[in-house]
Amino acid sequence: MSTADELLTTFRDYLLSRSDLLLQHFIEGFDWSAEERSLAPRHLPVVGYLRELGRPVDGAEAALFERLSNAADMLHWAQTYGITDFGADFLQRYGWVELFGTRGHFASEKMAGGFLLLGPGVHYPDHHHEAEEIYIPLTDGSLWSKDGQPFLPRWTGEIIHHPSNIRHAMRTEAQPLVALYLWRGGPLAQKSIISGRMQ
């Protein structure tokens, strides 16, 4: 079993262990037996924050976090944006890995899933996309805004749902953010439309 396959199994088992009805509906009927692609490892500066973070206290999130951290050097990390979008500093503290999807380690046209990393002191401004989205933070203390509402703290294991084309934004303070994400119901490789400003 490959490193990516072990991570996918832990990812799937984590989601299937959750009793939240919204999440269950989101992943219902998804075929987890996707074909593995051969993707070369690709490192980004933000991945270094994984090594500085303590693992979550809760058993389920801790197991997934640890599996991600152990696999990080073998994964193909990527960025949607370029230096002209948000600047060089943002790119030093931002990245994601698609575990499965149209570009991921495993091929899927139905749903995409993986992990987002944001370093400390990052403002990811208002953006939206056609795909419906779920985030589940694996770290505490990040701030989230949806549909122009005030930023509120969200915690490890909390399910954050963004319907299609709803504006949302994230901020980190001293603590980096590690979050599981899922996309479905729209173009799985769409670049988000930025509707907010960097601060």
C-alpha positions in Angstrom: 0.0 0.0 0.0 1.4 3.4 -1.0 1.8 6.4 1.3 -1.0 8.2 -0.6 -3.3 5.1 -0.4 -2.8 4.9 3.4 -3.7 8.6 3.7 -6.8 8.1 1.5 -7.9 5.2 3.7 -7.5 7.3 6.9 -9.3 10.2 5.2 -12.2 8.0 4.1 -12.5 6.2 7.5 -12.5 9.6 9.3 -15.4 10.9 7.2 -17.3 7.7 7.5 -17.0 7.8 11.3 -18.7 11.2 11.5 -22.4 11.2 12.3 -23.2 14.7 10.9 -26.1 14.4 8.4 -24.9 17.1 6.1 -21.5 15.4 5.8 -23.1 12.0 5.3 -25.3 13.4 2.5 -22.3 15.1 0.9 -20.2 11.9 0.6 -23.2 9.5 0.0 -22.6 7.1 -2.9 -19.0 8.2 -3.5 -16.7 5.4 -4.9 -13.6 5.4 -2.7 -11.9 2.8 -4.9 -10.3 5.4 -7.3 -7.4 4.7 -9.5 -4.1 6.0 -8.1 -2.1 8.4 -10.3 1.6 8.7 -10.4 2.3 12.2 -9.1 5.8 13.4 -8.3 6.2 14.8 -4.8 6.2 18.6 -4.8 7.1 20.7 -1.8 5.9 24.2 -0.8 7.2 26.4 2.0 3.9 26.2 3.9 4.3 22.5 4.4 7.0 23.3 7.0 4.3 24.5 9.4 3.0 20.9 9.7 6.2 20.0 11.6 5.8 22.9 14.0 2.2 22.1 15.0 1.2 19.9 17.9 -1.3 17.2 16.8 -4.9 17.7 17.8 -6.1 16.2 21.1 -9.1 14.3 19.8 -8.3 10.8 18.6 -10.0 10.9 15.1 -8.6 14.3 14.1 -5.2 13.4 15.6 -4.9 10.2 13.6 -5.7 12.0 10.3 -3.3 14.9 11.1 -0.5 12.4 11.9 -1.1 10.5 8.7 -1.0 13.7 6.7 2.1 14.9 8.5 3.9 11.6 7.9 2.9 11.6 4.2 3.6 15.3 3.5 7.0 14.8 1.8 5.5 12.3 -0.7 2.6 14.5 -1.7 2.1 16.8 -4.7 1.4 20.2 -3.0 0.0 22.9 -5.2 -1.3 26.5 -5.3 -4.2 27.9 -7.2 -3.0 31.5 -7.2 0.1 33.3 -8.5 2.1 36.2 -7.3 -0.1 38.7 -9.2 -3.2 37.5 -7.2 -2.1 38.0 -3.6 1.7 38.6 -3.6 4.8 36.6 -2.7 4.2 36.6 1.1 0.8 34.9 0.7 2.3 32.2 -1.5 4.9 31.5 1.2 2.1 30.6 3.7 -0.5 29.0 1.4 -0.9 25.6 -0.3 -3.1 22.6 -0.7 -2.9 19.0 -1.8 -5.7 17.3 -3.7 -5.8 13.7 -2.5 -8.5 12.8 -5.0 -10.2 14.6 -7.8 -9.4 15.7 -11.4 -5.8 16.6 -10.5 -5.3 14.5 -7.3 -3.3 11.5 -6.3 -6.5 9.5 -7.0 -8.7 10.0 -10.1 -12.3 11.2 -9.5 -14.7 13.3 -11.7 -17.4 13.2 -9.0 -15.8 14.8 -5.9 -12.5 16.3 -4.9 -10.9 16.2 -1.5 -7.7 17.0 0.2 -6.1 19.4 2.7 -5.6 23.2 2.8 -2.6 24.7 4.7 -2.4 28.3 5.8 0.5 29.7 7.8 0.1 32.2 10.6 -1.0 35.7 9.9 -2.8 34.9 6.6 -5.9 36.6 5.3 -7.5 34.6 2.5 -10.1 37.1 1.3 -13.7 36.7 0.1 -13.9 34.2 -2.8 -16.5 31.9 -4.2 -16.8 29.0 -6.7 -19.5 26.9 -8.3 -18.7 23.8 -6.4 -20.3 23.1 -3.0 -17.7 22.8 -0.3 -17.1 21.4 3.1 -14.1 22.2 5.4 -13.2 20.4 8.6 -10.3 22.1 10.5 -7.7 19.9 12.1 -6.3 22.8 14.1 -8.0 25.3 16.4 -8.2 29.0 16.3 -8.8 30.0 12.6 -11.4 32.6 11.8 -14.0 32.1 9.1 -16.5 34.4 7.4 -19.4 33.4 5.2 -21.7 35.6 3.0 -20.0 38.8 4.3 -20.8 38.0 8.0 -18.2 38.8 10.7 -15.3 36.5 11.2 -15.9 33.8 13.9 -13.5 31.3 15.4 -13.9 27.7 14.2 -12.5 24.6 16.0 -11.0 21.2 15.3 -13.5 18.8 13.9 -16.2 21.5 13.2 -18.0 21.1 9.9 -18.0 24.3 7.8 -20.3 24.2 4.8 -20.2 26.6 1.8 -23.1 26.2 -0.6 -22.4 26.9 -4.3 -21.2 30.4 -5.1 -21.5 31.7 -1.5 -18.7 34.1 -0.5 -16.4 33.0 2.2 -13.0 34.0 3.7 -10.5 32.7 6.3 -8.0 34.3 8.6 -5.2 32.8 10.7 -3.6 34.5 13.7 -0.7 33.0 15.6 -1.7 29.4 14.8 -1.5 27.9 11.3 -4.6 26.2 9.8 -4.7 22.6 8.6 -8.1 21.7 7.2 -9.7 18.8 5.3 -11.7 19.9 2.3 -14.3 18.4 0.0 -15.7 19.8 -3.3 -18.6 18.5 -5.4 -21.3 19.8 -7.8 -19.2 22.1 -9.9 -15.9 22.2 -11.9 -13.5 20.5 -9.5 -10.5 22.4 -10.8 -12.1 25.9 -11.0 -10.0 28.8 -9.8 -12.0 30.7 -7.2 -13.4 34.1 -8.1 -12.0 36.7 -5.7 -14.5 39.2 -4.4 -12.7 40.6 -1.4 -9.5 42.5 -0.8 -6.3 41.6 0.9 -5.8 43.2 4.3 
